[in-house]
Amino acid sequence: METPFVFGKIATDKNFTDREQETACLVQNFKSLINTIIISPRRWGKSSLVNKAANLAMEQDDKLRICHIDLFNVRSEENFYALLAKKIISATSSRWEEAVENAKKFFSRLVPKITIGADPANEVSIDFDWEDVKHNPDEVLDLAERIAKEKGIKIVVCVDEFQNMAEFSEPDYFQKKLRSHWQLHQHVAYCLYGSKRHMMMEVFTNSSKPFYKFGNLMFLGKIETSCLVAFFNCRFADTGKSITDAASHLIAELTDNHPYYAQQLAQLSWLRTKDECTVEIVREAHAALVEQLSLLFVTITEALTTQQLNYMKALLAGEKSITSTEVMHRYHISSATSISRSKSALVKNDILDNQAGVYSFQDPIYAYWLKTQYFAE
């Protein structure tokens, strides 16, 4: 029997829960060709949301095509251009012969290098001579717009891990080049998102950056407890098991409504359940999850400075005025300046999240481990 919970990969169909308002908004943006930027901490379900909205939008508009691009392993302009061209042509071609024809048809100054793999339906690769691309980047950057106009279709290009462009040489110059093209497109829209929340905030909310006010900003919040509880009850029932209301609420509480961890803890609880999942089973599963991740948490913690650790200890203790002399003395924090530096470093390393000046842990299981094990007296 397949487990009824999914984490670490795209959640689809019954595995996808809540986000009804965000999904409806994103579907409308796709169909209306409105640029969209999605910002949230990592593992909050951005990719699953985009995937669901893309499928719904294409079902509702037969002239719409969605192109998905992941920049996770892309570290240079050269790689980006090749991937962009390949994905756009693939998303707008129904068969490999058409993909090859489009690759030839829509480039006048660039000569694409086309490679056909053992399975042509999935393995048509496109590459270029980097020197040619450096002199003619317009052909790649405007490729989606040209294809959309020629074929009478609309295209939405969804770019995951967009913040990785910061790794390119001269990233601001490259982003200026991108925006100068993309903002002129009338038949193409862009959905940009990534797992580094602080970097995405810098790119899209800093008025000095090229992509400032590029599109509609969408901030994902946590999934409501009531939605999670209903989801747990439904998925347990689908497999002939049940879960008590208290156990469902406890999963949401222990994971702080974190989408990834909620699914993971629910799965661990489901695996331990014969007939009915109880609070005791959830606590046992939670303890196992904390233990499973403890080595990773030790590695993360060892890389932190003493001042950062002291600040986190005060934060976990619920101290409201950490910059007060009394609190800094109690937690051996050297100065208010040290607190400011610790905050910046912890946000940059995706350990803490800063929402309107309120700092919280991105990983609720790590926060629990710190509080109950690492800082336990």
TORLO-564442 format. One record per residue (C-alpha): x, y, z; residue in three letters. Coordinates in steps of 0.02 Angstrom, whole numbers, padded with zeros to 5 digits, always signed. Layout:
BEGIN
XYZALA ...
END
This chain:
BEGIN
+00000+00000+00000MET +00067+00171-00047GLU +00085+00296+00094THR -00047+00434+00084PRO +00071+00579+00119PHE +00198+00663+00005VAL +00348+00772+00049PHE +00509+00815-00041GLY +00424+00811-00212LYS +00279+00892-00304ILE +00113+00863-00215ALA -00028+00831-00337THR -00213+00784-00332ASP -00262+00718-00160LYS -00087+00752-00092ASN -00111+00939-00117PHE -00205+01030+00021THR -00272+01205+00050ASP -00197+01352-00048ARG -00367+01375-00133GLU -00356+01564-00134GLN -00175+01566-00193GLU -00213+01437-00328THR -00361+01537-00395ALA -00256+01696-00397CYS -00111+01611-00486LEU -00225+01530-00615VAL -00301+01699-00655GLN -00128+01778-00669ASN -00071+01642-00789PHE -00224+01660-00901LYS -00210+01850-00897SER -00021+01847-00926LEU +00019+01941-00766ILE +00197+01924-00703ASN +00200+01843-00531THR +00333+01828-00396ILE +00303+01699-00259ILE +00397+01724-00095ILE +00397+01610+00057SER +00520+01510+00162PRO +00585+01350+00085ARG +00480+01191+00085ARG +00316+01284+00097TRP +00248+01209-00064GLY +00287+01341-00196LYS +00328+01214-00331SER +00172+01112-00294SER +00066+01269-00301LEU +00140+01324-00468VAL +00119+01150-00540ASN -00064+01140-00489LYS -00105+01315-00550ALA -00016+01281-00716ALA -00117+01124-00749ASN -00282+01208-00704LEU -00242+01361-00811ALA -00202+01255-00964MET -00362+01155-00939GLU -00461+01318-00941GLN -00367+01400-01086ASP -00316+01289-01232ASP -00206+01426-01304LYS -00097+01432-01148LEU +00070+01343-01132ARG +00171+01332-00972ILE +00361+01318-00976CYS +00444+01256-00815HIS +00628+01298-00783ILE +00730+01251-00629ASP +00891+01348-00602LEU +00950+01236-00459PHE +01107+01180-00550ASN +01125+01332-00664VAL +01271+01443-00618ARG +01310+01541-00777SER +01229+01642-00914GLU +01284+01512-01040GLU +01191+01372-00950ASN +01039+01484-00927PHE +01021+01526-01112TYR +01036+01343-01164ALA +00908+01287-01033LEU +00787+01428-01073LEU +00789+01389-01260ALA +00770+01202-01232LYS +00624+01218-01111LYS +00529+01347-01214ILE +00542+01245-01373ILE +00493+01086-01280SER +00341+01170-01200ALA +00279+01235-01368THR +00312+01079-01474SER +00198+00926-01477SER +00327+00808-01552ARG +00515+00801-01573TRP +00510+00838-01759GLU +00419+01000-01721GLU +00545+01041-01584ALA +00689+01022-01707VAL +00598+01127-01837GLU +00561+01264-01711ASN +00743+01264-01654ALA +00794+01301-01832LYS +00652+01418-01877LYS +00658+01542-01735PHE +00845+01576-01736PHE +00915+01682-01876SER +01086+01734-01808ARG +01115+01591-01687LEU +01148+01415-01748VAL +01078+01291-01620PRO +01166+01127-01588LYS +01028+00997-01580ILE +01053+00827-01498THR +00921+00692-01506ILE +00930+00557-01372GLY +00870+00377-01369ALA +00695+00437-01325ASP +00665+00586-01441PRO +00502+00631-01352ALA +00600+00678-01195ASN +00779+00700-01251GLU +00794+00841-01377VAL +00937+00951-01313SER +00984+01122-01379ILE +01149+01209-01356ASP +01239+01358-01433PHE +01412+01424-01462ASP +01438+01537-01311TRP +01530+01669-01412GLU +01382+01683-01531ASP +01258+01698-01387VAL +01360+01835-01303LYS +01339+01940-01460HIS +01158+01891-01494ASN +01069+01858-01328PRO +00909+01939-01393ASP +00864+01786-01495GLU +00854+01677-01340VAL +00777+01807-01223LEU +00640+01847-01349ASP +00614+01667-01407LEU +00454+01638-01308ALA +00377+01800-01372GLU +00418+01760-01553ARG +00347+01583-01541ILE +00190+01644-01453ALA +00156+01776-01586LYS +00193+01656-01729GLU +00082+01517-01661LYS -00056+01626-01589GLY -00033+01558-01413ILE +00008+01625-01239LYS +00158+01566-01139ILE +00197+01576-00953VAL +00379+01542-00908VAL +00394+01479-00728CYS +00570+01496-00658VAL +00612+01403-00497ASP +00766+01447-00392GLU +00770+01617-00477PHE +00887+01684-00342GLN +01027+01575-00411ASN +01058+01712-00540MET +01153+01798-00400ALA +01290+01668-00433GLU +01315+01729-00611PHE +01457+01848-00652SER +01388+02026-00650GLU +01215+01972-00589PRO +01139+02146-00585ASP +01192+02179-00764TYR +01119+02013-00819PHE +00955+02046-00728GLN +00944+02217-00811LYS +00963+02131-00979LYS +00827+02006-00936LEU +00704+02137-00878ARG +00735+02250-01028SER +00672+02107-01137HIS +00542+02024-01028TRP +00448+02183-00982GLN +00411+02214-01167LEU +00332+02044-01198HIS +00145+02051-01234GLN +00110+01866-01263HIS +00220+01795-01124VAL +00216+01811-00935ALA +00340+01756-00803TYR +00316+01670-00635CYS +00473+01683-00529LEU +00504+01596-00363TYR +00641+01516-00260GLY +00690+01433-00097SER +00799+01574-00027LYS +00671+01694+00044ARG +00792+01830+00097HIS +00875+01833-00075MET +00707+01838-00163MET +00655+01983-00052MET +00815+02075-00098GLU +00789+02048-00285VAL +00605+02098-00292PHE +00576+02223-00152THR +00737+02325-00161ASN +00706+02480-00267SER +00887+02479-00329SER +00870+02306-00407LYS +00821+02276-00590PRO +00670+02166-00549PHE +00592+02288-00424TYR +00403+02293-00455LYS +00419+02171-00600PHE +00254+02088-00558GLY +00121+02038-00434ASN +00201+01988-00268LEU +00123+01836-00185MET +00177+01795-00006PHE +00131+01619+00049LEU +00072+01600+00228GLY +00059+01444+00335LYS -00079+01319+00301ILE -00224+01340+00422GLU -00239+01209+00558THR -00419+01170+00511SER -00364+01129+00333CYS -00223+01017+00393LEU -00337+00924+00514VAL -00465+00892+00378ALA -00325+00836+00261PHE -00254+00713+00388PHE -00425+00641+00425ASN -00462+00618+00240CYS -00296+00537+00194ARG -00301+00417+00342PHE -00480+00368+00294ALA -00427+00339+00113ASP -00316+00197+00173THR -00440+00118+00292GLY -00365+00197+00448LYS -00420+00340+00560SER -00342+00476+00666ILE -00411+00559+00821THR -00447+00745+00817ASP -00319+00773+00954ALA -00185+00680+00856ALA -00220+00782+00698SER -00207+00944+00794HIS -00046+00885+00877LEU +00037+00853+00707ILE -00005+01031+00655ALA +00057+01100+00821GLU +00222+01004+00825LEU +00263+01054+00645THR +00203+01234+00668ASP +00091+01208+00515ASN +00245+01186+00405HIS +00182+01100+00244PRO +00334+00987+00219TYR +00351+00932+00400TYR +00163+00913+00422ALA +00161+00785+00281GLN +00318+00699+00346GLN +00257+00684+00525LEU +00086+00627+00464ALA +00170+00490+00361GLN +00278+00431+00506LEU +00122+00426+00615SER +00024+00333+00481TRP +00162+00202+00465LEU +00150+00169+00652ARG -00040+00157+00651THR -00131-00009+00636LYS -00310+00056+00650ASP -00321+00225+00738GLU -00184+00354+00757CYS -00176+00428+00932THR -00081+00567+01019VAL +00041+00438+01088GLU +00081+00376+00913ILE +00109+00553+00849VAL +00227+00592+00993ARG +00324+00432+00959GLU +00336+00477+00774ALA +00391+00654+00817HIS +00529+00591+00931ALA +00589+00477+00791ALA +00589+00622+00668LEU +00691+00731+00785VAL +00815+00589+00811GLU +00824+00557+00624GLN +00872+00739+00591LEU +00985+00763+00742SER +01149+00734+00649LEU +01101+00865+00520LEU +01055+00986+00659PHE +01222+00956+00745VAL +01312+00997+00582THR +01212+01158+00560ILE +01239+01211+00740THR +01427+01179+00739GLU +01444+01309+00600ALA +01366+01447+00706LEU +01457+01572+00816THR +01437+01581+01004THR +01348+01748+00989GLN +01225+01677+00861GLN +01188+01530+00975LEU +01164+01644+01125ASN +01042+01751+01026TYR +00944+01597+00969MET +00934+01533+01147LYS +00857+01698+01203ALA +00737+01695+01055LEU +00681+01518+01095LEU +00656+01565+01277ALA +00528+01693+01219GLY +00625+01846+01275GLU +00536+02002+01214LYS +00673+02132+01246SER +00831+02042+01195ILE +00927+02205+01176THR +00897+02252+01358SER +01051+02250+01470THR +00973+02120+01585GLU +00932+01996+01446VAL +01100+02018+01357MET +01190+01986+01522HIS +01083+01831+01559ARG +01121+01754+01390TYR +01302+01815+01376HIS +01266+01925+01225ILE +01405+02053+01203SER +01306+02200+01129SER +01156+02258+01030ALA +01270+02266+00878THR +01310+02082+00902SER +01122+02044+00901ILE +01101+02139+00738SER +01245+02043+00659ARG +01177+01877+00722SER +01004+01914+00650LYS +01075+01958+00480SER +01185+01804+00472ALA +01048+01685+00529LEU +00924+01755+00403VAL +01055+01744+00265LYS +01086+01561+00309ASN +00898+01524+00305ASP +00892+01478+00488ILE +00782+01623+00539LEU +00645+01712+00444ASP +00612+01898+00461ASN +00434+01954+00431GLN +00406+02138+00467ALA +00539+02137+00603GLY +00476+01978+00687VAL +00606+01840+00687TYR +00559+01657+00691SER +00638+01489+00649PHE +00611+01426+00472GLN +00629+01245+00529ASP +00512+01202+00674PRO +00595+01034+00704ILE +00765+01117+00720TYR +00692+01243+00841ALA +00620+01101+00945TYR +00787+01008+00944TRP +00881+01163+01000LEU +00759+01200+01140LYS +00738+01024+01209THR +00909+00949+01176GLN +01048+01070+01131TYR +01001+01208+01253PHE +00923+01093+01382ALA +01002+01113+01552GLU 
END
